[in-house]
Amino acid sequence: MNNEKKAIFHLPGLFEFYDFYSAFLPLYRNKRKYFYDYCEIGSVYGSPADCIWGGGRAGFGEEKAEKVVALMSQYGISSRLTFSNSLLDKEHLKDKKCNRLCELFENTGSVRNGIIIYSDLLLDYLRNKYPGFYYVSSTTKVLTDFKDFEKELNRSEFDFVVPDFRLNKDFENLKNLSKKQKEKVEFLCNECCYAGCNERKKCYENVSRKNLGTAFEEHICASPNAERGYRFSDAMENPMFIGIEDIEKYYISMGFNNFKIEGRSLGSAMILEFLLYYMTKPEFQLRVREEIYLDSSLDLF
């Protein structure tokens, strides 16, 4: 199928939801009729616990990297290491755990793996030392100005660029991008954050400090309904939400194919709901739920 007719999803929880994907991926491969024909899994992204290069969310994945590599290689899915810490110094580049992850993931088979990144310092280091990866410009850069976003798209270092979710519906500018630029855009679909938030970058920096283990003052989100935490129903009411009908009606026809699903800090039951909504035909959603619950002993409480 041509890319022009595909929706390629980049899914959360490379390390965090290993058990979930161990149950879901066999189902996705063997019961393909359950899922939309035009949907594909482009990658699974994440970072393990105690990863100082990590950003966006504080990683809590405990699964061994070797098992993760084996699972993704078995199903021919690209692994993306989330190394989007925005506060790295030269001293951090020597970190043994993060370098070891790069060694393990750089060349794992026929599918090329990637790195989601913020820091140009880290980008230069990795491109020189581990040339086998492709790179994704992280949404943690909070690119809300379309001109800044377009400049990022024109950087040859990046295969993909994830804009801030507040550019999701800027169709007047998006439609005028070149075909090459459109192929690099990866939209964050299901963000629950308040569209009027002015502290999103500060929130990400707080996570970066946490991953580095440095002193920080806990960031208190001032967004409306912040105390509710993440709810998919709230995300669906966000004016920048990209739903399955939007993808089918607008984005694919405009030449956009890549869509990122957030959720690394949530639970596997919520990840399943995302995959049911975005990838599963309605008439088969109950069957997918049943098979996942039975195969993975998924705990709801």
N, C-alpha and C positions, 0 to 999 in steps of 0.2 A: 504494500500500500504506500502511495506517495505521502511524504511528510505533510503535504498540503491538506490531507484529510485525517491527520492524526492529532490526538490529544495525548501528550507525553507527560506523565506525572512523576514528580520527584518527591519521594515519601520520607517521613521522619522516622528516626529511631534505629539507626544502623547497629548500634550497640545496645540501646535502651530496650528494644523490642525484638531481640533475637528469637525468643521462643514463639512470639506471635508470627513472625515471618516464616519460621520453620513450619508452621501449620498453614499459613495463607498461601505461600508460593507454590506448594504442590497442588493446591486447589486451583489456583490461578492458571497453572499450566495444564492440568488434566481435565478441568471443567471449563474450558475457555468459552463455551456457549453461555455461561452464566454472565459474562462480562461484555460490555459494549465492544463491538468490533474495532472501533477506531481508537480505543484506549490502549496505551502502553505504559509500562513501568520503565522510566528512563534511568532512575537511580534511587538508592536509599542513602540518606545522609545522617550524620551524627558524630558524636565523639564520646569516648569513655570517661568515666569518673577520673578526677585528679589529672586532667589534661590542661596544662597551663596555656596552650595555644588556643584552647576552646573559647568560644564566644557565643553571643546570642542567647543561649540558655546555659545554665550550669549543668554540665554533663553528669549523669548518674548511671550510665550503662556499665554493667559489671561483667559482661560476657567477654571471654577471651578473644583477642583479635584474630587468632588463627582459625577459630571456629566461624567467626564472621566472614573472613576471607573465603573459607571453604563453601559456606552457604551461598554467598553471592556469586561465586565462580560457578557453582553447580547450576545456577539458573541463568547465568549469563547477564547479570545485572550489574551496572556500574555502582561501585561504592564511592561515596563522597565523604571525606573527612572534613568536619566542620572546625576549621581553624580560624575563626573570625574575631579573635581577641584584638581589640583596637589599641591596646596600651603596651605593646611589646617593645622591649629594648634589645640591644645586641646580646646581652648576657643570656636572654631567654632562648636564643637560637640554639644553644648547646644542650637544651633539655633532652635527656636520654630517652625518656618515654615517648615523646613526640617524634623524635628522629627514628626510633624503632618502629613506630606505626608507619612512617613513610617507607621504610625499608620493606615492611611486610606488604603494603598495599600498592607499591609503585608498579610492579609487573606481576599480575596474578592470572594471566591467561589472555584470551582473545578480546575481552572487553576492557577498555581503558578506564581507569579510575580517576577521580577528580578531587580537588580541594576547594572548599568554600573559604574565601579569604577576605580580610579587611586590610591588613597591614602591608604596605609596599615593601617595607623592610623584610618581612617574612616572605613575601612573594619573590623578591630578588634572590634570597637565600635558597628557596625551594627550587626555583627554576634552574639554578646553577647546579644544585646537588642532586636533585631528583627530577630529571627531565622527562620522565615517563608520564607525569600527570597532566591533566587539563585543569583549568582554573575558572572558578565562578566568583564574580564580584558580589560580595555579601550585601543583603538588604540592610545590615546593621550600619552601612554608610549613610542611611537615611537620605537617599537621593530624591528629594521632593521637587526640586527645580528641574524642569524637563531639559533645559540646556545642559545642566550638569549630567543628567542621565544619558543624554546623547553623546557627550564627550566620553563617558565611560564605555558606551557601546563601541566607540571607535578605537578603543585601546586594543591592540593586537594580542595582548597577554591573556585576554579573557575569551573563553568560548561562550560563556553565559554571563548575563548581568541581571540581578534581581533588584528591581527598583523598589522604593518605598511603596507600600500598598496604596498610598493616596494618589498615585499616578495611574492606577488600574483603569479608571474610566475617562482618562484624558484622550478620548478617541480622535479629536481634531488633530492632535500632534502625533498620536500613535499611527494613524493611517498614513501619514506622510513619511514614515521611516522607510528606508530602503529594504529590499528583500533580505540582504545580508544582515542588516541591523535587526530586523524582525526575527530572524532565526536565532539570534543571541538573547532575546528577551525571555525572561522566565518570571511569570507573574506569581505573586504570593496571593493565593485565592481566599483563604479562610481566616484572615486576621480578625481578631475580636477587639483589638485596641481601638480606642476612641479616635475617630478621624481628625478631631481637632486638637489632639495631643501635641504639645510643644516640647515635651521632655523625653521623647522616644530615644534620642541619642544618649541622653544622660542615663536612661535606664539600661541601655546596652553597655555603657561604660562601667556601670555598677557591677554587671555580671562579669566583665573583663577583670575587674579588681578582685572579685570573689574567686575567679579561677586562678589568678596569680597568687592568691593567699595574702594579699596586702590589706592593710587597714582600710576600711571604707565605712561610710555612713549609709545605712540601709535606705534605698530609694523607696519612697511611699508614693504609689501611683495615685494621682488625683483625678483620674478619669471617672466619669459617671459609671456606677455599677461595678467599680473595680473590686469591691468586696465579694462579688458573686463568683469571681474567678472566671475561667474559660467555660463558655457554654456555646455549643454549636448553634443553637437557636438564636443567641445574641449575635453571633458572627454573621448569620444569614440576614440580619436586619441592618448590618453595617452598609452604608451607601457604597462602599468600595468592595463589597463581597462579590466574588466571581462564582456564580452558580453554574451547574451543568448546562442549563439552557443558554446562559451567556456564552459559554465555551462553544456550544454547537452553533449558535445563531450569529455571534459577532466575531469572536477571536479567531477561530479556525478560518473563517471566510476572509478575514483581513490578513491572514498569513502568519498568525502566531500559533505555536504548537506546544510550548513548554509551560508547565504549571506546577508550582510548588505548593505542597500541603504542609502546613506547620503542625506541631503537636508533640515535639520531643519531651516536653515536661508534663504531658498528660498521661493517661493510662491506656492500656492496649484496647480496652473496650471502646474508648472514644476513637482510637485509630481505626478500628473496624467500622465504626459509623461513617467515618470519612470515606473509606474505600467502598462501602456500600453505596453511599450517595454519589460519588464521582465516577465510579467504575462499573458498578453492578446493575444489570437490568432489573427493574422493579419486580418482575415476576419471579426472580431468583434470589432476592435479597434474604428471604427467610431461610432458604436452603443454605446459603453461605453462612448465615448466623449459626444455624444448627451444626454445620460441619466444623466450624471453627470452635464453637463452645465444647463440642465433644472431643475434638482432636487435641486441643491445647489445654483442656481443663481450666479455662479462663475464669478467674475469680472476679466477681462483680463487687464483692464486699469483703 
